Every structure is written in C-alpha cells, then in structure tokens.
Amino acid sequence: MTSILLIGAAGQLGRAIQDYAQAHELKIIACTRQELDAAQPESIKKMFELHRPQFLINAAAYTAVDLAETERESALLNNAYAAENLAKACKDFDCVMIHVSTDYVFDGQLDRPYQETDSTLPLGVYGQTKLLGEQLVQQACQKHIILRVSWVFGEHGKNFVKTMLRLANSQEILKIVNDQRGCPTNASHIAAVIFKMINQLKNNQQSFGIYHYCDMPMVSWYEFAKAIIAEAKKLSYFKVKEILPITTADFPTPAKRPQNSELDCRKIEHAFQIKRFDWRADLSVLIRNILTQNT
Ligand SMILES: NC(=O)c1ccc[n+]([C@@H]2O[C@H](COP(=O)([O-])OP(=O)(O)OC[C@H]3O[C@@H](n4cnc5c(N)ncnc54)[C@H](OP(=O)(O)O)[C@@H]3O)[C@@H](O)[C@H]2O)c1
C-alpha cells in the first residue's frame, strides 16, 4: 500500500484531504502542527523514520495574507523554511513531495490566465514567502510537484464563503470588491486532484514540476458573493438585502492582491488528464453543511 504523509492536517485544505481520503477509503497519515511542526527538522525526521512515506502532501502554511505584512518572520519560517525542511527530508527518504502553493506569487497584471512559466512577482509578504518556499523545495528535492491553487474555500477553516454567510446574517448591505478576478476553488476538488496526481505518479515518475489548478469559471469577488448569497437564500433566511460592487481602492487592505488571479490549467490537464471542476456544482451542498454546523 502507498504510504502518504499529510502535513497541515488541521487546516482548511488538510481537513478536506482527510475527508476525501476517508470517503474513498484511502489510508493517509495525517499530521497536525502538534504532531509534526515542519519548522522543526527533528520533528520531521522522527515521523519519516516511523512511517517511511512514499508521498508527502504539504498543506501547511502561514495563510494570514494581511497579517503577514507585519509578521514577516512567522510567514517566512512556515511558508519558506518549513517547506525546505520537508523537501530535504523527502530527498533523504526518497519521497515525492507535493507542495501546495498559490496564485499570489503573481502580480496579477497579465490580461490572460497565468501559465506555470510566467514570471512571478508577488505583491506582498505572503506571496513572497510562498514563492521562496517554492524555490527552496525545487532546490532541495528533485521529486517535487508544486501545485499552485487559488481562492480556496470549503467546509472547514476560514474562507470567503463563510465570511459572506456571516456578513449576510448581520448586515443589510454588503459591499464587495469587483475589480479583482480569479477562480474560486473548492478544497475538496483540490483533494481529488492531488490523489489523482499521486495515482499517476506511482506509475510514471517523469512529471515533476510546477502545476496550476483552479476550478472554473472565473469571477470577481462581487460575483462570487452574489452566487453564494443566492444559494444561501434558497436554504435559509438572511438579513442581507443588497450586494453592491466596489473597487479595490474603496476597500484598502494591508496587503495588495493581484487583480487577475486566473491560473491556466492546461499543463495539468495534458500531463495528468485532470479536468477542471465547476465551483458552482457543490456550492449548495457546501453551504447547507456550513449552515448545519453553525446551528
Ligand atoms: N486559503 C486560500 O484561499 C488559498 C489560496 C491559494 C493557495 N492556498 C494554499 O493552500 C494551502 C492550504 O491552505 P489552507 O487554506 O488550508 O490554510 P489554513 O487553513 O491556514 O491551514 C494551514 C495549516 O497549516 C498549519 N501550519 C502552519 N505552519 C505549520 C508548521 N510549521 N508545521 C505544521 N503545520 C503548520 C496551520 O496550523 P495552525 O492552525 O497551528 O497555524 C494550519 O492548520 C497553503 O499552501 C496555502 O498557501 C490557500
């Protein structure tokens, strides 16, 4: 049986990966930060010696985009040096590393979807530290997949869907940014993509490198919010009456965000026959589950 180690198991994506594995009867060894702190090489070594994994999924990261502007050291440690520690262990134990990264490595100025070969230019500390993490992984472990994803949402953890549901419950008017565009991506779809990649890598070890994956279609945050509220209103009463489009300039944040976050997913489709999911498909079920959790 393939031995798969998951790092960052308590996070939004980590929990979606565990849910997916459980639903598909796939065995994984899931580590929270308490069980394995990737910033501590000794902690990694112990786990590797115990389990001798063939694949490692790194879903651990420092993801507080705005806070990272003032907590640079913490972002650097967990996004860059922790990723390097994991990559070195993967190299030492001949393990394939699947490292999750982000659309925020780009500046968002292109007027087409970003390809894996496009120049990176992060706008903030979060993106800079994630980019350094990618580079350190590439240097330390040849057998790597760097999977850049975007606008992640799901049942667990903090995300835009949950924020919209909370605001829609407490405010009559929501003002949402309409000049940043990207592809919302359901964490459970990323989980499916990762397991599909692992399945193929078991047989063909030639496909290492950077890949992009995001659900479709592309929308603005405002359009995403409208879709979320429309689904939510079918299921329950919400106070919100109006959703208004605003510009980034109307809603300043400590960290700048890319205006165009769309990732070009043709490479992963060709190499792994992975087709993009539609984020709208399971949105209603997801919202129902979130609302049930909150009652
Ligand atoms: N969320 C998004 O919209 C988004 C978009 C694009 C890409 N991504 C990428 O997707 C991946 C997963 O993100 P997510 O949304 O699941 O993030 P998340 O909910 O913030 O989860 C990250 C998890 O990593 C853990 N962690 C942090 N440092 C660690 C360390 N040194 N050792 C072990 N665990 C550590 C955190 O533990 P604590 O709770 O103890 O801090 C947390 O449980 C990340 O690589 C992120 O950069 C996310």
The ligand as an SDF file (V2000), in Angstrom:
LIG
                    3D

 48 52  0  0  0  0  0  0  0  0999 V2000
   -6.8310   29.7290    1.5630 N   0  0  0  0  0  0  0  0  0  0  0  0
   -6.6910   30.1500    0.3010 C   0  0  0  0  0  0  0  0  0  0  0  0
   -7.5200   30.8900   -0.2400 O   0  0  0  0  0  0  0  0  0  0  0  0
   -5.5040   29.7030   -0.5050 C   0  0  0  0  0  0  0  0  0  0  0  0
   -5.3490   30.2170   -1.8080 C   0  0  0  0  0  0  0  0  0  0  0  0
   -4.2650   29.7930   -2.5590 C   0  0  0  0  0  0  0  0  0  0  0  0
   -3.3650   28.8800   -2.0340 C   0  0  0  0  0  0  0  0  0  0  0  0
   -3.5200   28.4160   -0.7640 N   0  0  0  0  0  0  0  0  0  0  0  0
   -2.5480   27.4710   -0.2420 C   0  0  0  0  0  0  0  0  0  0  0  0
   -3.2370   26.2780    0.0880 O   0  0  0  0  0  0  0  0  0  0  0  0
   -2.5680   25.6310    1.1760 C   0  0  0  0  0  0  0  0  0  0  0  0
   -3.5540   25.2920    2.2650 C   0  0  0  0  0  0  0  0  0  0  0  0
   -4.1390   26.4930    2.7530 O   0  0  0  0  0  0  0  0  0  0  0  0
   -5.3530   26.4920    3.7960 P   0  0  0  0  0  0  0  0  0  0  0  0
   -6.3500   27.4360    3.2830 O   0  0  0  0  0  0  0  0  0  0  0  0
   -5.7360   25.0900    4.1210 O   0  0  0  0  0  0  0  0  0  0  0  0
   -4.6250   27.1570    5.0590 O   0  0  0  0  0  0  0  0  0  0  0  0
   -5.0100   27.0950    6.6060 P   0  0  0  0  0  0  0  0  0  0  0  0
   -6.4600   26.7950    6.7620 O   0  0  0  0  0  0  0  0  0  0  0  0
   -4.4590   28.3430    7.1970 O   0  0  0  0  0  0  0  0  0  0  0  0
   -4.2110   25.8470    7.1490 O   0  0  0  0  0  0  0  0  0  0  0  0
   -2.8170   25.8300    7.2320 C   0  0  0  0  0  0  0  0  0  0  0  0
   -2.4340   24.8250    8.3120 C   0  0  0  0  0  0  0  0  0  0  0  0
   -1.0310   24.7330    8.3280 O   0  0  0  0  0  0  0  0  0  0  0  0
   -0.6320   24.6220    9.6730 C   0  0  0  0  0  0  0  0  0  0  0  0
    0.7660   25.0100    9.8060 N   0  0  0  0  0  0  0  0  0  0  0  0
    1.3150   26.2400    9.6850 C   0  0  0  0  0  0  0  0  0  0  0  0
    2.6340   26.1760    9.9120 N   0  0  0  0  0  0  0  0  0  0  0  0
    2.9300   24.8820   10.1970 C   0  0  0  0  0  0  0  0  0  0  0  0
    4.1120   24.1960   10.5410 C   0  0  0  0  0  0  0  0  0  0  0  0
    5.2760   24.8330   10.6740 N   0  0  0  0  0  0  0  0  0  0  0  0
    4.0610   22.8590   10.7400 N   0  0  0  0  0  0  0  0  0  0  0  0
    2.8820   22.1880   10.6490 C   0  0  0  0  0  0  0  0  0  0  0  0
    1.7190   22.7910   10.3440 N   0  0  0  0  0  0  0  0  0  0  0  0
    1.7420   24.1320   10.1350 C   0  0  0  0  0  0  0  0  0  0  0  0
   -1.5620   25.5640   10.4130 C   0  0  0  0  0  0  0  0  0  0  0  0
   -1.5480   25.2450   11.7710 O   0  0  0  0  0  0  0  0  0  0  0  0
   -2.0180   26.3330   12.8640 P   0  0  0  0  0  0  0  0  0  0  0  0
   -3.5060   26.3320   12.7840 O   0  0  0  0  0  0  0  0  0  0  0  0
   -1.4830   25.7620   14.1370 O   0  0  0  0  0  0  0  0  0  0  0  0
   -1.4100   27.6400   12.4680 O   0  0  0  0  0  0  0  0  0  0  0  0
   -2.8910   25.2300    9.7240 C   0  0  0  0  0  0  0  0  0  0  0  0
   -3.5220   24.1440   10.3460 O   0  0  0  0  0  0  0  0  0  0  0  0
   -1.4410   26.5790    1.6000 C   0  0  0  0  0  0  0  0  0  0  0  0
   -0.2560   26.1900    0.9690 O   0  0  0  0  0  0  0  0  0  0  0  0
   -1.8810   27.9180    1.0450 C   0  0  0  0  0  0  0  0  0  0  0  0
   -0.7820   28.7680    0.7980 O   0  0  0  0  0  0  0  0  0  0  0  0
   -4.5820   28.7970    0.0140 C   0  0  0  0  0  0  0  0  0  0  0  0
  1  2  1  0
  2  3  2  0
  2  4  1  0
  4  5  1  0
  4 48  2  0
  5  6  2  0
  6  7  1  0
  7  8  2  0
  8  9  1  0
  8 48  1  0
  9 10  1  0
  9 46  1  0
 10 11  1  0
 11 12  1  0
 11 44  1  0
 12 13  1  0
 13 14  1  0
 14 15  2  0
 14 16  1  0
 14 17  1  0
 17 18  1  0
 18 19  2  0
 18 20  1  0
 18 21  1  0
 21 22  1  0
 22 23  1  0
 23 24  1  0
 23 42  1  0
 24 25  1  0
 25 26  1  0
 25 36  1  0
 26 27  1  0
 26 35  1  0
 27 28  2  0
 28 29  1  0
 29 30  1  0
 29 35  2  0
 30 31  1  0
 30 32  2  0
 32 33  1  0
 33 34  2  0
 34 35  1  0
 36 37  1  0
 36 42  1  0
 37 38  1  0
 38 39  2  0
 38 40  1  0
 38 41  1  0
 42 43  1  0
 44 45  1  0
 44 46  1  0
 46 47  1  0
M  CHG  2   8   1  16  -1
M  END
$$$$
